[in-house]
């Protein structure tokens, strides 16, 4: 998975997952796709998830940031927030993603910030704002995740602490 060794997690969350033998930074990384796209999660809690992504390498034929790249960033951040909200006994599965693209970006980094709109027992919805380096909104997204109980087969997919 994507390496995210410098992610800032709340201490109580680190402790909860460490007690289960789970490598929290690997579990809440950007994953293989996010790693290929250069997504770097810099802050993660159920209240706020922040990451950056380079525009270079994530463009469409006109040289603009690809809308799908913004969607990958948004779904990654919303999913991380939902999983942190659900805790170690639940997994988050995206069921609805909506993205509105406001402006094109040709270079630099974009930053995504996910904040909760709803955090319930069975669903969590996050708003994700993607901005350019000047703080201008590039994309507004909303992700809803289903929170379901971890099943034994799910536990086999969780990265273990070495």
N, C-alpha and C positions, 0 to 999 in steps of 0.2 A: 504494500500500500504506500501511498505518499507519506514521506517522512515529515513530521511536524513537531520536532522536538522543542520548539520554543513557544508552543501554544500556552496561553495563560488560562488555567482552569481554577475554579473555586476549590479551596482545600478540601471541603467536605465531599466534593465530587471525586477528587483524586483518591481520598481515603476509601470511599464506597467501592470504587472499582478495584483498587489495590487489594482490598480484602477478598475479592473474587478471583484474584490472579489475572486480571485483565490489563493489557497494555493500553491505557487510555489514549495517549497520543496517536497510536496506530489505529485504534477503533474510531476515533473522531477526526481522522485525517481527511484529506480531500479525495482519497481513493486513487485508483489507477488512472482514471480519466482526468480527475482534477490535477494529479501530479503531471501528466503529459501536457496539460494546459497551463501549468505554472501556478495553480491556485495555492496560496499560502495562507493558512488560517493563523491569525495572530492573537485572537481573543475568543474565548468560547465559554458561555454560560447559558442557562435557559432564558435569561433576560436579554442577552445581546451576543451575537456572533459576528466577528469582523474578519474579513479576508481580503487579500489583494490578488490580482491576476494581471499579467502583462497583456497588452494589446497585440504585440508582435507574436506571430505564430497562431493567433486566434482571430484572423480576419477572413472576410469573404472576398470574392474576386475584385471588388472595387477598392480594396485596401482598408475598409472600415471594420471595426470590431464586429464579429459575427453575432447575430442575435441569439443563435444557439449557444455561443460561449457565455453570453450574459445569463442565459437560462441555466446552464450548467453551474455557474457560480451561485445563482439564486437558489437552485435546488439543493446544492451542497450546504449552504449556510442554513437554510430553513430546516433541512433534515438534521443537521447537527444540533440546532436549538431544540427541535422536537425530541430528539433522543435524550438530550440532557434533561429536558422537562419530564419525560417518561421514566427516567431512572433506569437502573440496571435490570429491572424485571420486565421491561418492555422494549420493543423495537419500533422504530418509526418507518412507515412505508408511505411514500408520497402518493397521493390520490388525485391531486389537482394542482396544476401549475399554470399561472397566468402571468404573462410578461407584456408590458407596454414599453416600446423603445422610443425614447424622446430625442436623442441626438446621436450623431455619429462620432466615433473617436478613431484616430488614425495611429496614435503612438502613445507611449507611456504606460502607466499602470491605471487600472480601475480598482476601486475599493467597493466592496459590498458590505452592507450592514443589515443584519436581520434582527428584527424585534418582534415580540409576540403580539398578535391581535387577539388570540384566544388560546388558552391552555386548559383543556379539559381532561377528563379521565380516558376518553377514547379517541379524541382528535386534538391536534394542535395546528394553529394557523399562524404563519409568520409573514410579515411584510419585509421585503428585501429591497433596499435602495442601492443601486449601483451608480457610483459617481466617478467623474474623471479627476485628474490631479488638480484641477481648479475648483473642485467641489460642485461642479455642475451635474445635475441628474442626467444620467445616460439611460437608465432603465428603472422602471418600477415593477416589482413582481410580488406575487402572493402565492404562497405554497401552503396547502393543507396536507397534513400527514395523519394517517390512521395510526393509532398507538395500540399495538396488540401485545399480548403476553408472550414472553420468550418461550419457545418450545425447545425440546431437546435437540432437534436438528439445527435450530438457530445457534445454539451454544457451540456447536462444532465449527461455526463460521467466525467466531469471535477470536481475535488475535490474543494469544496468551503472553504473559509476561515472561521474558527470558531470564 
